[in-house]
Amino acid sequence: MFMRGMNQTILQNFQIIENKTSVSKVECCVCGKGLQDGHSISAKTSPNGIVLFCDVHYELE
């Protein structure tokens, strides 16, 4: 009985917060290849922001 009352209180106080997300294509900034092409993608931080590289180009930069 106590748990039922507690669950009702929790449900009454529960608020749904709308999350807004965005999705970007994950691809290498050099060759444009990505996960769909069988490459792994890694990020490096540059003075201009975060830059993505495939496994082929990561060590070149």
CYANA upper distance limits for C-alpha pairs under 8 A (distance plus 0.5 A):
  1 MET  CA      5 GLY  CA      6.96
  2 PHE  CA      6 MET  CA      6.71
  3 MET  CA      7 ASN  CA      6.49
  4 ARG  CA      8 GLN  CA      6.78
  5 GLY  CA      9 THR  CA      6.79
  6 MET  CA     10 ILE  CA      6.72
  7 ASN  CA     11 LEU  CA      6.62
  8 GLN  CA     12 GLN  CA      6.57
  9 THR  CA     13 ASN  CA      6.73
 10 ILE  CA     14 PHE  CA      6.54
 26 VAL  CA     34 GLY  CA      6.53
 26 VAL  CA     35 LEU  CA      7.74
 26 VAL  CA     41 ILE  CA      7.82
 26 VAL  CA     52 LEU  CA      7.96
 27 GLU  CA     32 GLY  CA      5.70
 27 GLU  CA     33 LYS  CA      5.77
 27 GLU  CA     34 GLY  CA      4.76
 27 GLU  CA     35 LEU  CA      7.79
 27 GLU  CA     41 ILE  CA      7.44
 27 GLU  CA     52 LEU  CA      7.07
 27 GLU  CA     53 PHE  CA      7.55
 27 GLU  CA     54 CYS  CA      7.63
 28 CYS  CA     32 GLY  CA      5.18
 28 CYS  CA     33 LYS  CA      5.97
 28 CYS  CA     34 GLY  CA      6.65
 28 CYS  CA     41 ILE  CA      7.41
 28 CYS  CA     52 LEU  CA      5.76
 28 CYS  CA     53 PHE  CA      4.74
 28 CYS  CA     54 CYS  CA      5.52
 28 CYS  CA     57 HIS  CA      8.32
 29 CYS  CA     51 VAL  CA      7.44
 29 CYS  CA     52 LEU  CA      6.36
 29 CYS  CA     53 PHE  CA      6.49
 30 VAL  CA     53 PHE  CA      7.56
 30 VAL  CA     57 HIS  CA      7.68
 33 LYS  CA     37 ASP  CA      6.55
 33 LYS  CA     39 HIS  CA      7.54
 33 LYS  CA     54 CYS  CA      7.43
 34 GLY  CA     38 GLY  CA      7.31
 34 GLY  CA     39 HIS  CA      5.95
 34 GLY  CA     40 SER  CA      7.35
 34 GLY  CA     41 ILE  CA      7.05
 34 GLY  CA     54 CYS  CA      7.14
 35 LEU  CA     39 HIS  CA      5.61
 35 LEU  CA     40 SER  CA      6.47
 35 LEU  CA     41 ILE  CA      7.50
 39 HIS  CA     54 CYS  CA      6.46
 39 HIS  CA     55 ASP  CA      6.68
 40 SER  CA     54 CYS  CA      6.11
 40 SER  CA     55 ASP  CA      5.98
 41 ILE  CA     52 LEU  CA      7.00
 41 ILE  CA     53 PHE  CA      6.07
 41 ILE  CA     54 CYS  CA      5.02
 41 ILE  CA     55 ASP  CA      6.71
 42 SER  CA     52 LEU  CA      6.15
 42 SER  CA     53 PHE  CA      5.91
 42 SER  CA     54 CYS  CA      6.84
 42 SER  CA     55 ASP  CA      7.81
 42 SER  CA     58 TYR  CA      7.58
 43 ALA  CA     50 ILE  CA      6.84
 43 ALA  CA     51 VAL  CA      6.01
 43 ALA  CA     52 LEU  CA      4.94
 43 ALA  CA     53 PHE  CA      6.72
 44 LYS  CA     50 ILE  CA      6.20
 44 LYS  CA     51 VAL  CA      5.83
 44 LYS  CA     52 LEU  CA      6.92
 44 LYS  CA     53 PHE  CA      8.25
 45 THR  CA     49 GLY  CA      6.29
 45 THR  CA     50 ILE  CA      4.99
 45 THR  CA     51 VAL  CA      6.69
 46 SER  CA     50 ILE  CA      6.41
 46 SER  CA     51 VAL  CA      7.30
 53 PHE  CA     57 HIS  CA      6.26
 53 PHE  CA     58 TYR  CA      5.56
 54 CYS  CA     58 TYR  CA      6.36
 55 ASP  CA     59 GLU  CA      8.30
 56 VAL  CA     60 LEU  CA      8.47
 57 HIS  CA     61 GLU  CA      7.41
